[in-house]
Amino acid sequence: MDLSETLEAVREVDIETRDDNDVVRHTTIWPVVEAGKVYVRSLRGTDGRWYQAVSARPDTVLRVGGENLPVRVVPARDPESIAQATAGYRRKYAGSPSLATMIRDEILDSTLRLEPR
């Protein structure tokens, strides 16, 4: 299963996180694909619980259509990655009233790239 093709075709996925006590949680996030790369962003920026959890443990799993996709989370704070992710959000979620919340300046530094593992 190609990660970018799969994630381009769905609007939402669940990302699995584990806390220090190994408690598993799932959070719904919006994936975007731009220039062949998969990006996600935290609605709450770097203060978001799931963002902090995957930053501490970057090997994680996405739940997509009943399947688990193992991924590695990589910070993508460089201007090119941020611009690509923003372009992906603008394109994929153009009709959503929630789009503006995902492209706010104050959360851009929570941009992450997902790589298959």
C-alpha angles and dihedrals in degrees: 000000000000109000097212094046092047094048095044089057097055131063098209138020134180119241119207120224134179126206127213089277090053092249108159120223133176123213126187113235138172115244122200132190120210128163088357094302127113118227137183132181135198116244087214094045120225090336091066115116096227091045092054092046095052091043088059094042108026097179105085145138134252118211109218123171094333094314130106116229114194111221140170118225116222124186111248105188097137115114094247094053092045091050092048092049092048091049089050092052092047092051101040099039099032093130096046120106086212095060094097091060091060097050100046115134093234094063100041092099089064091069112132133184119220119215126187116248 
